[in-house]
Amino acid sequence: MSVPTGPEQLADEMENQIKSPDPRPGAPPEYNSHFVPGPPGPAVPPPAGHPGGLPVGYYSPHQPTTFPLYMQTGGSHPIQYQPGKYPAPQHSAPIVWMPMPTVMPNCPPGLEYLAQLDNIHVLQHFEPLEMITDFETNNTYDIKNNLGQMVYFVTEDTDDYTRNAYRTLRPFVLRVTDCMGREIMTMQRPFRCTCCCFCCPSTRQELEMQCPPGVTTGFVMEHWNLCRAVYSIQNEKKEDMMGVLGPCSTYGCGSDSVFEVISLDGVSSIGSITRKWNGVLSAMSDADHFEIHFPLDLDVTMKAMIFGACFLIDFMYFESSPPQRSSTHN
């Protein structure tokens, strides 16, 4: 039996010094406090092309990082994360809301925002689940001003069966909330059968606007036309106040679709509802972007009605319905 001498004996002594007394498998070694580390190695210059430090995405063990040191239970040795192994967490940008306006007389609560604006952007959220599967989800929208500040948030409140059975023809309830989470507007679309003659009044689409919820502000009514989309914006008594004329083709690829808001006599242009073309996203999904223009001094209730007409237009012409799978019978 040979007795280890020289370098072999020194290696055995060092191994015994750093051996973990913890019998659990895979437990980290407990280093002996009498172990004396060797001299530090030569300083390594920073990599070429990255003066002053490591490349982006790497963390120097001698510099503070976004990851705190984790103290192992029952031990006294902190564990540092390996450089480059854990990138910094990505935080979404905070939502910036439009400053809350002062209360205005004779203005429904929550519509004070519209009194200060002459245009708004309606941005529908992109739903990957709808592209992957045939399952239709509730629509959600961000309403923003020209500065990118949130004005309202719109959510659809429809059950799963109704959404997936009736698709683009489904009746729905849209709830509009402000920065405080208060529901300030409600939009309701009843079901209309389209199997009858198109000129029959019972088949025409409509939307009711309530502001505040429970108090009818007006209606958006579809009118039959052979060539283009035609709507009338009505007050709470169903009296025509304005008209909306759509383009001859709402399915143009590569261009915006403009729905013009006009006076009752058809002479004056009051505003517009424009569905913006977003390239491939517009062609492959129903995550639409609408831009609404109206006069700054227009009555706030009429602004709200133009705002509501945008959603009826979206569901009728731009809410793409996924193709139904064909089944083969033997």
KEKE-3310 file (N, C-alpha, C; in steps of 0.2 Angstrom, whole numbers, plus 5000, padded with zeros to 4 digits):
npx = (5004:5003:5009:5002:5012:5019:5013:5001:4997:4995:4984:4974:4973:4967:4955:4949:4947:4937:4926:4909:4900:4887:4875:4865:4861:4867:4869:4875:4893:4900:4912:4928:4932:4945:4952:4963:4963:4971:4983:4977:4972:4978:4972:4959:4957:4943:4932:4935:4927:4918:4921:4925:4918:4908:4899:4882:4869:4876:4882:4892:4901:4906:4898:4883:4868:4851:4847:4845:4856:4854:4851:4854:4844:4849:4862:4877:4882:4881:4873:4878:4871:4875:4885:4877:4867:4854:4844:4840:4824:4809:4799:4783:4778:4772:4755:4749:4737:4725:4724:4712:4698:4689:4673:4659:4645:4629:4633:4635:4642:4659:4660:4667:4680:4679:4674:4686:4693:4696:4698:4700:4708:4705:4710:4711:4714:4726:4723:4731:4725:4714:4719:4726:4717:4700:4692:4682:4686:4682:4681:4693:4697:4708:4706:4713:4721:4729:4741:4745:4739:4729:4712:4699:4694:4688:4678:4671:4656:4651:4644:4653:4646:4637:4646:4654:4644:4637:4646:4651:4639:4634:4624:4629:4637:4645:4656:4662:4675:4683:4698:4697:4690:4677:4661:4656:4649:4638:4636:4625:4620:4607:4602:4600:4592:4598:4593:4582:4575:4586:4581:4572:4565:4567:4579:4590:4604:4608:4613:4613:4616:4621:4622:4624:4626:4611:4604:4597:4606:4606:4604:4612:4608:4607:4605:4597:4607:4612:4625:4634:4639:4628:4622:4612:4613:4605:4595:4589:4576:4574:4576:4583:4599:4612:4621:4630:4641:4648:4663:4663:4668:4673:4683:4696:4712:4727:4724:4716:4700:4687:4674:4662:4656:4641:4630:4612:4607:4616:4626:4636:4651:4654:4663:4673:4676:4689:4696:4711:4724:4734:4744:4751:4746:4733:4728:4728:4722:4710:4713:4710:4713:4706:4703:4695:4687:4680:4671:4679:4670:4658:4643:4644:4637:4634:4647:4649:4640:4645:4657:4651:4646:4657:4660:4650:4652:4664:4661:4653:4660:4674:4677:4684:4679:4684:4687:4676:4679:4679:4670:4672:4662:4660)
npy = (4994:5011:5026:5042:5056:5072:5082:5074:5072:5085:5088:5080:5084:5097:5094:5087:5098:5106:5098:5094:5094:5090:5077:5076:5073:5082:5094:5110:5113:5116:5128:5127:5138:5140:5139:5146:5157:5157:5168:5182:5181:5187:5203:5204:5211:5222:5215:5216:5230:5233:5244:5248:5238:5223:5215:5220:5214:5206:5203:5210:5202:5210:5222:5231:5223:5220:5209:5203:5197:5181:5173:5157:5146:5142:5144:5154:5159:5169:5167:5171:5176:5168:5177:5184:5174:5177:5188:5205:5209:5212:5226:5231:5247:5260:5264:5279:5291:5303:5319:5322:5330:5345:5346:5349:5359:5353:5342:5325:5314:5310:5312:5324:5323:5321:5333:5341:5337:5335:5324:5306:5290:5274:5259:5242:5228:5215:5198:5184:5171:5170:5169:5157:5148:5144:5150:5163:5178:5190:5207:5220:5237:5251:5268:5283:5299:5311:5313:5300:5297:5288:5288:5282:5265:5251:5237:5221:5213:5199:5182:5166:5157:5165:5173:5164:5157:5166:5175:5188:5193:5194:5199:5212:5219:5233:5240:5256:5263:5274:5282:5280:5268:5269:5265:5274:5274:5264:5253:5245:5231:5224:5208:5205:5197:5191:5183:5186:5197:5210:5223:5224:5231:5224:5218:5227:5233:5240:5251:5255:5269:5273:5285:5292:5275:5266:5277:5282:5289:5290:5283:5272:5269:5257:5259:5252:5250:5248:5250:5255:5258:5265:5275:5282:5294:5296:5304:5302:5301:5295:5303:5309:5315:5316:5310:5295:5290:5277:5270:5264:5252:5242:5234:5236:5233:5238:5251:5265:5265:5276:5283:5295:5307:5316:5331:5332:5336:5332:5340:5347:5342:5334:5326:5312:5294:5284:5269:5263:5257:5244:5237:5220:5216:5221:5213:5200:5199:5205:5216:5231:5248:5263:5280:5294:5309:5325:5340:5352:5360:5353:5346:5336:5325:5321:5319:5308:5299:5298:5292:5279:5274:5270:5258:5249:5249:5243:5230:5226:5226:5224:5215:5201:5185:5169:5156:5142:5125:5112:5097:5080:5067:5050)
npz = (5000:4995:5001:5000:4994:4993:4980:4979:4992:4996:4988:4993:5006:5004:4998:5008:5017:5010:5009:5010:5025:5024:5023:5013:4996:4982:4989:4992:4994:5010:5015:5023:5036:5038:5027:5016:5003:4987:4978:4969:4952:4936:4930:4919:4903:4897:4885:4867:4858:4868:4877:4894:4901:4902:4889:4883:4892:4901:4918:4929:4942:4952:4952:4957:4954:4946:4953:4969:4982:4987:5002:5008:5016:5033:5031:5028:5017:5004:4988:4972:4956:4940:4929:4914:4914:4918:4912:4913:4920:4910:4910:4908:4900:4910:4911:4905:4909:4903:4910:4923:4919:4924:4932:4922:4919:4914:4908:4905:4917:4916:4902:4901:4896:4882:4879:4878:4867:4850:4842:4843:4846:4843:4849:4846:4856:4852:4850:4852:4854:4846:4833:4833:4837:4834:4843:4849:4858:4871:4865:4868:4870:4869:4872:4866:4866:4855:4861:4865:4878:4889:4888:4889:4893:4885:4886:4881:4885:4884:4884:4882:4873:4865:4859:4851:4844:4836:4831:4821:4820:4833:4847:4859:4873:4877:4888:4895:4903:4914:4920:4934:4935:4934:4926:4913:4901:4892:4879:4869:4858:4850:4844:4827:4814:4799:4789:4782:4770:4764:4764:4774:4789:4801:4800:4800:4807:4824:4837:4854:4864:4880:4893:4907:4912:4909:4906:4891:4878:4864:4847:4835:4819:4806:4788:4774:4759:4743:4738:4748:4765:4776:4789:4802:4815:4829:4842:4859:4857:4845:4834:4819:4819:4813:4799:4793:4781:4772:4763:4746:4745:4759:4761:4756:4752:4759:4761:4769:4777:4776:4784:4783:4793:4791:4789:4791:4779:4770:4765:4773:4780:4795:4803:4804:4803:4803:4798:4801:4790:4795:4789:4788:4800:4800:4790:4794:4807:4818:4825:4826:4821:4824:4819:4825:4821:4825:4827:4839:4846:4846:4852:4867:4869:4856:4851:4859:4853:4839:4843:4848:4836:4829:4835:4831:4817:4817:4821:4811:4799:4801:4810:4809:4805:4810:4798:4796:4800:4789:4788:4785:4779:4779)
capx = (5000:5008:5007:5003:5017:5020:5007:4995:4995:4992:4977:4969:4971:4963:4949:4945:4945:4931:4921:4903:4897:4879:4875:4860:4864:4867:4869:4881:4898:4902:4919:4931:4934:4953:4954:4966:4963:4977:4984:4972:4974:4979:4966:4957:4954:4936:4932:4935:4921:4914:4925:4923:4914:4905:4894:4876:4866:4880:4882:4899:4900:4908:4894:4876:4863:4844:4845:4848:4859:4849:4854:4852:4842:4853:4869:4879:4886:4876:4873:4877:4869:4880:4884:4874:4863:4848:4844:4836:4817:4806:4793:4779:4778:4766:4749:4748:4730:4724:4722:4705:4695:4684:4666:4656:4638:4625:4638:4635:4648:4663:4660:4671:4686:4677:4673:4692:4696:4693:4699:4702:4710:4702:4715:4709:4719:4728:4722:4734:4721:4709:4723:4728:4711:4693:4689:4682:4686:4679:4685:4695:4700:4711:4704:4719:4721:4734:4747:4745:4737:4723:4706:4694:4695:4682:4678:4665:4654:4647:4646:4657:4642:4635:4652:4656:4639:4634:4652:4651:4632:4632:4623:4635:4637:4652:4657:4667:4677:4688:4704:4695:4687:4669:4658:4653:4645:4637:4634:4621:4618:4603:4602:4596:4592:4600:4591:4577:4577:4590:4578:4567:4568:4569:4586:4594:4608:4607:4617:4610:4621:4618:4627:4627:4623:4604:4600:4598:4608:4604:4605:4615:4604:4609:4600:4599:4610:4615:4632:4639:4637:4624:4619:4610:4614:4599:4595:4586:4569:4575:4576:4589:4603:4618:4622:4637:4642:4655:4665:4659:4671:4677:4688:4702:4719:4733:4722:4712:4693:4684:4667:4661:4650:4639:4624:4606:4606:4621:4630:4642:4655:4655:4669:4675:4678:4694:4699:4718:4727:4740:4749:4750:4741:4726:4726:4728:4719:4705:4715:4709:4715:4701:4704:4689:4688:4674:4673:4680:4664:4652:4640:4648:4633:4635:4653:4648:4636:4650:4661:4648:4645:4664:4660:4645:4655:4670:4658:4649:4664:4681:4678:4685:4676:4688:4684:4674:4682:4674:4670:4671:4658:4662)
capy = (5000:5016:5032:5048:5061:5078:5085:5070:5073:5092:5089:5076:5089:5103:5091:5086:5105:5109:5093:5096:5089:5089:5071:5077:5073:5088:5100:5114:5112:5121:5129:5128:5145:5141:5139:5152:5157:5159:5175:5184:5181:5194:5207:5202:5217:5221:5212:5221:5232:5234:5248:5249:5233:5217:5216:5221:5207:5202:5207:5209:5200:5215:5228:5229:5221:5220:5203:5203:5191:5176:5169:5151:5144:5139:5145:5161:5161:5171:5164:5176:5173:5168:5182:5182:5169:5179:5195:5210:5208:5217:5229:5235:5254:5262:5268:5286:5293:5310:5322:5322:5337:5348:5345:5354:5359:5350:5337:5318:5313:5306:5315:5330:5321:5322:5341:5344:5333:5335:5317:5301:5284:5267:5254:5236:5223:5210:5192:5178:5165:5170:5167:5151:5143:5147:5153:5171:5181:5197:5212:5225:5243:5257:5274:5287:5305:5312:5312:5294:5296:5284:5292:5277:5258:5248:5230:5218:5209:5194:5175:5162:5154:5170:5175:5159:5154:5171:5178:5195:5195:5193:5205:5213:5225:5236:5245:5261:5265:5280:5281:5278:5262:5270:5264:5280:5273:5257:5252:5238:5230:5218:5203:5206:5191:5193:5178:5189:5202:5215:5230:5223:5235:5220:5215:5232:5233:5246:5251:5260:5272:5275:5289:5287:5268:5266:5283:5282:5295:5290:5277:5272:5265:5256:5260:5248:5253:5243:5251:5257:5258:5271:5275:5288:5295:5298:5306:5298:5300:5292:5308:5309:5321:5316:5304:5292:5287:5273:5269:5259:5245:5243:5228:5238:5230:5243:5258:5267:5265:5282:5284:5302:5310:5322:5334:5328:5338:5329:5345:5348:5337:5336:5323:5306:5288:5281:5263:5264:5251:5242:5232:5213:5215:5222:5207:5193:5199:5210:5221:5237:5255:5268:5287:5298:5316:5329:5347:5353:5363:5349:5344:5330:5319:5319:5316:5301:5295:5296:5287:5273:5272:5267:5251:5246:5249:5238:5223:5224:5226:5223:5210:5195:5178:5163:5151:5136:5119:5108:5090:5075:5062:5044)
capz = (5000:4994:5005:4995:4996:4988:4977:4980:4999:4997:4985:4998:5012:5002:4997:5015:5019:5007:5009:5013:5030:5023:5019:5008:4989:4979:4994:4991:4999:5016:5014:5029:5037:5039:5020:5013:4995:4983:4976:4964:4945:4933:4928:4912:4900:4894:4878:4862:4856:4873:4882:4900:4904:4899:4884:4886:4894:4906:4924:4933:4949:4957:4952:4959:4948:4948:4957:4976:4984:4990:5008:5009:5023:5037:5029:5029:5011:4998:4981:4966:4950:4935:4924:4908:4914:4920:4909:4917:4919:4906:4913:4903:4901:4914:4907:4906:4908:4902:4916:4924:4918:4929:4931:4918:4920:4909:4904:4908:4920:4912:4895:4901:4892:4875:4878:4877:4862:4843:4839:4848:4843:4846:4847:4848:4858:4848:4854:4849:4854:4840:4827:4834:4837:4832:4849:4849:4864:4872:4863:4872:4867:4872:4869:4867:4863:4851:4865:4868:4884:4889:4889:4891:4892:4883:4887:4879:4891:4881:4886:4877:4868:4861:4854:4846:4840:4832:4828:4820:4821:4840:4852:4864:4878:4878:4894:4894:4910:4914:4924:4941:4934:4934:4920:4911:4895:4890:4872:4868:4851:4850:4839:4821:4810:4792:4784:4778:4765:4767:4765:4779:4795:4807:4799:4801:4814:4828:4843:4859:4868:4887:4896:4911:4911:4911:4903:4884:4875:4857:4844:4829:4815:4799:4783:4768:4753:4739:4736:4753:4772:4778:4796:4805:4822:4832:4849:4863:4854:4838:4829:4815:4820:4808:4795:4792:4774:4772:4757:4742:4747:4766:4762:4752:4755:4758:4761:4775:4775:4779:4785:4784:4797:4788:4791:4788:4772:4766:4762:4777:4783:4802:4805:4801:4807:4799:4800:4798:4788:4799:4786:4789:4806:4798:4785:4797:4813:4819:4830:4822:4824:4821:4821:4825:4821:4826:4829:4846:4850:4845:4859:4870:4868:4849:4851:4861:4848:4834:4846:4848:4829:4827:4837:4827:4811:4818:4822:4805:4793:4802:4815:4805:4808:4807:4794:4799:4798:4785:4791:4779:4781:4775)
cpx = (5004:5005:5008:5008:5017:5014:5001:4992:4992:4985:4972:4968:4966:4956:4945:4943:4938:4926:4915:4901:4890:4879:4870:4864:4862:4867:4876:4887:4899:4910:4922:4933:4942:4956:4957:4966:4970:4978:4979:4975:4975:4972:4965:4954:4947:4937:4932:4928:4916:4919:4921:4919:4912:4900:4887:4872:4870:4881:4889:4897:4902:4904:4887:4872:4856:4842:4848:4851:4854:4853:4850:4850:4847:4860:4871:4883:4881:4878:4873:4875:4875:4879:4881:4869:4855:4847:4839:4828:4814:4800:4790:4779:4771:4761:4749:4741:4730:4722:4715:4703:4690:4677:4663:4648:4634:4629:4637:4642:4652:4664:4664:4677:4684:4676:4680:4696:4692:4695:4702:4704:4708:4707:4712:4715:4720:4727:4725:4730:4717:4713:4725:4722:4705:4689:4688:4682:4683:4684:4687:4698:4703:4709:4710:4718:4728:4741:4749:4743:4730:4717:4700:4697:4688:4683:4671:4663:4649:4649:4649:4652:4640:4640:4653:4651:4637:4640:4651:4644:4629:4629:4628:4633:4644:4652:4663:4668:4682:4694:4703:4691:4679:4667:4654:4648:4644:4634:4631:4619:4614:4604:4597:4597:4593:4598:4586:4579:4581:4586:4572:4569:4570:4576:4591:4598:4607:4611:4614:4616:4618:4624:4623:4623:4616:4600:4602:4600:4606:4605:4609:4611:4607:4603:4602:4601:4613:4623:4637:4635:4634:4621:4617:4611:4608:4599:4591:4578:4569:4574:4583:4593:4609:4617:4629:4637:4649:4657:4662:4662:4675:4682:4694:4708:4724:4731:4717:4705:4690:4677:4665:4655:4648:4632:4618:4605:4611:4626:4637:4645:4656:4661:4670:4677:4682:4697:4706:4721:4734:4745:4746:4745:4734:4723:4725:4724:4714:4706:4716:4712:4710:4703:4697:4690:4681:4676:4674:4674:4658:4649:4643:4643:4633:4642:4653:4645:4641:4655:4658:4647:4651:4663:4655:4648:4661:4667:4655:4654:4671:4682:4678:4682:4681:4684:4682:4677:4677:4675:4669:4668:4660:4655)
cpy = (5006:5022:5038:5053:5066:5081:5081:5071:5080:5092:5085:5081:5094:5100:5089:5093:5107:5104:5095:5091:5087:5083:5071:5077:5080:5094:5103:5113:5118:5122:5130:5135:5146:5140:5145:5152:5159:5166:5176:5183:5187:5197:5205:5209:5216:5218:5218:5223:5234:5238:5249:5244:5227:5219:5217:5214:5203:5206:5205:5207:5205:5222:5226:5227:5221:5214:5203:5197:5187:5172:5163:5149:5140:5140:5152:5163:5163:5168:5170:5172:5173:5173:5180:5177:5171:5187:5199:5209:5214:5219:5233:5242:5255:5265:5275:5289:5301:5313:5323:5329:5339:5346:5350:5353:5356:5345:5330:5317:5308:5308:5321:5329:5323:5330:5344:5341:5335:5329:5313:5295:5278:5262:5247:5231:5217:5203:5186:5172:5164:5168:5160:5146:5147:5150:5160:5173:5188:5202:5217:5231:5248:5263:5280:5294:5306:5311:5305:5292:5293:5289:5288:5270:5255:5240:5227:5213:5204:5187:5172:5159:5159:5172:5170:5156:5160:5175:5185:5198:5195:5199:5205:5219:5227:5241:5249:5263:5270:5277:5279:5271:5263:5269:5270:5280:5266:5257:5245:5237:5224:5214:5205:5200:5194:5188:5181:5194:5208:5222:5229:5227:5230:5217:5220:5232:5240:5245:5257:5262:5274:5279:5294:5280:5268:5271:5283:5289:5296:5283:5278:5267:5264:5257:5256:5252:5248:5244:5252:5257:5265:5270:5282:5288:5299:5300:5301:5296:5297:5297:5309:5316:5322:5310:5301:5288:5283:5273:5264:5252:5246:5238:5230:5236:5236:5250:5259:5266:5271:5282:5291:5303:5316:5325:5330:5330:5335:5334:5346:5342:5339:5332:5316:5300:5284:5275:5263:5257:5250:5237:5225:5212:5216:5216:5201:5193:5204:5215:5227:5243:5260:5275:5291:5305:5319:5336:5348:5356:5359:5347:5337:5324:5316:5316:5309:5296:5293:5291:5280:5270:5268:5259:5246:5244:5243:5231:5221:5223:5224:5218:5203:5189:5173:5158:5145:5130:5115:5101:5085:5069:5056:5041)
cpz = (5000:4998:5001:4998:4991:4986:4979:4987:5000:4994:4990:5003:5010:5000:5003:5018:5017:5006:5013:5018:5029:5020:5014:5001:4986:4983:4992:4996:5004:5016:5022:5030:5037:5032:5018:5006:4993:4981:4970:4957:4942:4930:4921:4909:4897:4887:4873:4859:4861:4879:4889:4904:4900:4894:4887:4887:4899:4912:4927:4940:4954:4957:4954:4953:4951:4952:4963:4977:4988:4996:5008:5016:5027:5036:5030:5023:5006:4992:4976:4960:4945:4930:4917:4908:4915:4917:4913:4915:4915:4909:4908:4905:4905:4909:4910:4904:4907:4909:4917:4923:4924:4927:4927:4919:4913:4904:4908:4911:4916:4905:4895:4897:4885:4874:4876:4871:4855:4839:4844:4843:4847:4844:4850:4850:4853:4853:4850:4849:4848:4834:4827:4834:4834:4837:4849:4856:4865:4869:4868:4868:4871:4868:4871:4864:4858:4854:4867:4875:4884:4891:4892:4890:4891:4883:4884:4884:4887:4883:4880:4871:4863:4856:4849:4842:4834:4829:4827:4820:4828:4843:4857:4868:4879:4884:4894:4901:4909:4919:4931:4941:4934:4927:4918:4905:4894:4883:4871:4861:4852:4844:4833:4816:4803:4787:4780:4773:4768:4768:4771:4786:4800:4806:4800:4808:4817:4834:4848:4863:4875:4890:4901:4910:4913:4908:4896:4882:4868:4854:4837:4825:4808:4794:4777:4762:4749:4738:4742:4760:4773:4785:4797:4812:4825:4839:4853:4861:4847:4833:4826:4817:4815:4804:4794:4785:4774:4764:4753:4744:4754:4766:4758:4756:4754:4759:4767:4772:4779:4779:4787:4788:4793:4791:4788:4781:4767:4763:4766:4780:4790:4805:4801:4806:4802:4802:4797:4796:4791:4796:4787:4795:4804:4793:4789:4804:4813:4824:4826:4825:4820:4824:4820:4825:4821:4828:4837:4850:4849:4852:4861:4869:4860:4848:4853:4856:4842:4837:4846:4841:4827:4829:4833:4820:4811:4818:4815:4799:4795:4807:4811:4809:4805:4803:4797:4796:4795:4787:4785:4782:4776:4773)
residu = (MET:SER:VAL:PRO:THR:GLY:PRO:GLU:GLN:LEU:ALA:ASP:GLU:MET:GLU:ASN:GLN:ILE:LYS:SER:PRO:ASP:PRO:ARG:PRO:GLY:ALA:PRO:PRO:GLU:TYR:ASN:SER:HIS:PHE:VAL:PRO:GLY:PRO:PRO:GLY:PRO:ALA:VAL:PRO:PRO:PRO:ALA:GLY:HIS:PRO:GLY:GLY:LEU:PRO:VAL:GLY:TYR:TYR:SER:PRO:HIS:GLN:PRO:THR:THR:PHE:PRO:LEU:TYR:MET:GLN:THR:GLY:GLY:SER:HIS:PRO:ILE:GLN:TYR:GLN:PRO:GLY:LYS:TYR:PRO:ALA:PRO:GLN:HIS:SER:ALA:PRO:ILE:VAL:TRP:MET:PRO:MET:PRO:THR:VAL:MET:PRO:ASN:CYS:PRO:PRO:GLY:LEU:GLU:TYR:LEU:ALA:GLN:LEU:ASP:ASN:ILE:HIS:VAL:LEU:GLN:HIS:PHE:GLU:PRO:LEU:GLU:MET:ILE:THR:ASP:PHE:GLU:THR:ASN:ASN:THR:TYR:ASP:ILE:LYS:ASN:ASN:LEU:GLY:GLN:MET:VAL:TYR:PHE:VAL:THR:GLU:ASP:THR:ASP:ASP:TYR:THR:ARG:ASN:ALA:TYR:ARG:THR:LEU:ARG:PRO:PHE:VAL:LEU:ARG:VAL:THR:ASP:CYS:MET:GLY:ARG:GLU:ILE:MET:THR:MET:GLN:ARG:PRO:PHE:ARG:CYS:THR:CYS:CYS:CYS:PHE:CYS:CYS:PRO:SER:THR:ARG:GLN:GLU:LEU:GLU:MET:GLN:CYS:PRO:PRO:GLY:VAL:THR:THR:GLY:PHE:VAL:MET:GLU:HIS:TRP:ASN:LEU:CYS:ARG:ALA:VAL:TYR:SER:ILE:GLN:ASN:GLU:LYS:LYS:GLU:ASP:MET:MET:GLY:VAL:LEU:GLY:PRO:CYS:SER:THR:TYR:GLY:CYS:GLY:SER:ASP:SER:VAL:PHE:GLU:VAL:ILE:SER:LEU:ASP:GLY:VAL:SER:SER:ILE:GLY:SER:ILE:THR:ARG:LYS:TRP:ASN:GLY:VAL:LEU:SER:ALA:MET:SER:ASP:ALA:ASP:HIS:PHE:GLU:ILE:HIS:PHE:PRO:LEU:ASP:LEU:ASP:VAL:THR:MET:LYS:ALA:MET:ILE:PHE:GLY:ALA:CYS:PHE:LEU:ILE:ASP:PHE:MET:TYR:PHE:GLU:SER:SER:PRO:PRO:GLN:ARG:SER:SER:THR:HIS:ASN)
# end
